[in-house]
Amino acid sequence: MSETVPQEALDMVGKDLVPPLTFEVEKGAIRKLAEAIDDPNPLYTDAEYAKKSKYGANIAPLLMVTTLGAPELQAALMTKIPVGPKKNGIVKGFDVEFSQPLKAGDEITVTCKVADISGKEAKMGFMINITTVREFKNQKGEVIARETMAAARW
């Protein structure tokens, strides 16, 4: 007997996976991330240098945007999509399009929609593939970045 994706899971396509989440981009968090990835770019750590730049403020390493709302998204992938007894999950990959940098002091609102759900027989058994799209907007409503992520449950 072959498995199929539960209709309740398919009904999630096009819907928000989590409610909108808002985060403040803090100068201290930018500095800590820059130090953690060993990137000495003064746009990340030197307020005077950054103020004189075309950005007018410290900006964050690109990686920082993907951390905003990540714990909530991971939890929702494992609990909010009704896939039956499938207990395992993995992020298969993601693609991020950056429109502009995160700046210290920005308030970023993150939304996440389920873009696609499909099923496939695999070596480990029936796997449910989930694609989500997160959009990151600043306090002006400008899109900072858009992330498409592929995940699987089995």
Residue pairs with C-beta under 8 A, 6 or more apart in sequence:
2 121
2 126
3 119
3 121
3 125
3 126
4 119
5 83
5 117
5 118
5 119
5 128
6 82
6 83
6 84
8 82
9 81
9 82
9 83
9 117
9 128
10 117
12 80
12 81
12 82
12 114
12 117
13 114
13 115
13 116
13 117
14 113
14 114
14 115
15 113
15 114
16 111
16 112
16 113
17 73
17 76
17 77
17 80
17 81
17 112
17 113
17 114
17 132
18 69
18 72
18 73
18 76
18 80
18 112
20 109
20 110
20 111
21 68
21 69
21 72
21 109
21 110
22 107
22 108
22 109
22 110
23 68
23 69
23 107
23 108
23 110
24 105
24 106
24 107
24 108
25 60
25 64
25 102
25 103
25 104
25 105
25 106
25 107
25 108
26 104
27 47
27 58
27 104
27 105
29 60
29 64
30 44
30 45
30 58
30 59
30 60
30 61
30 64
30 102
30 104
31 44
31 45
31 58
33 44
33 60
33 61
33 63
33 64
34 40
34 41
34 44
34 45
34 61
35 45
37 61
37 63
39 61
41 61
42 49
42 50
43 49
43 50
43 53
43 55
43 58
43 59
44 50
44 58
44 59
44 60
44 61
45 58
46 58
47 57
47 58
50 56
50 57
50 58
50 59
50 104
51 57
55 101
55 103
56 103
57 103
57 104
57 105
58 103
58 104
59 101
59 102
59 103
59 104
60 101
60 102
60 103
60 104
62 96
62 98
62 101
64 102
65 96
65 98
65 102
65 108
65 136
65 144
65 145
65 147
66 94
66 96
66 147
68 108
68 110
68 136
69 110
69 112
69 134
73 112
73 132
73 134
73 149
74 91
76 112
77 89
77 130
77 132
77 151
77 153
78 89
78 153
81 114
81 117
81 128
81 130
81 153
83 128
83 153
86 128
86 153
86 154
88 153
88 154
89 151
89 152
89 153
89 154
90 151
90 152
91 149
91 150
91 151
92 129
92 150
92 151
92 152
93 149
93 150
94 147
94 148
94 149
94 150
95 147
95 148
95 149
96 145
96 146
96 147
97 145
97 146
97 147
98 144
98 145
99 142
99 143
99 144
99 145
99 146
100 142
100 144
101 144
102 108
102 144
103 138
106 138
106 139
106 144
107 138
107 139
108 136
108 137
108 138
108 139
108 144
109 136
109 137
110 134
110 135
110 136
111 134
111 135
111 137
112 132
112 133
112 134
112 135
113 132
113 133
114 130
114 131
114 132
115 131
115 132
115 133
115 148
116 129
116 130
116 131
117 128
117 129
117 130
117 131
118 128
118 129
119 126
119 127
119 128
119 129
120 126
120 127
120 129
121 127
122 154
124 154
125 154
126 154
127 152
127 153
127 154
128 152
128 153
128 154
129 150
129 151
129 152
130 150
130 151
130 152
130 153
131 148
131 149
131 150
131 151
132 148
132 149
132 151
133 146
133 147
133 148
133 149
134 146
134 147
134 149
135 143
135 145
135 146
135 147
136 143
136 144
136 145
136 146
136 147
137 143
137 144
138 144
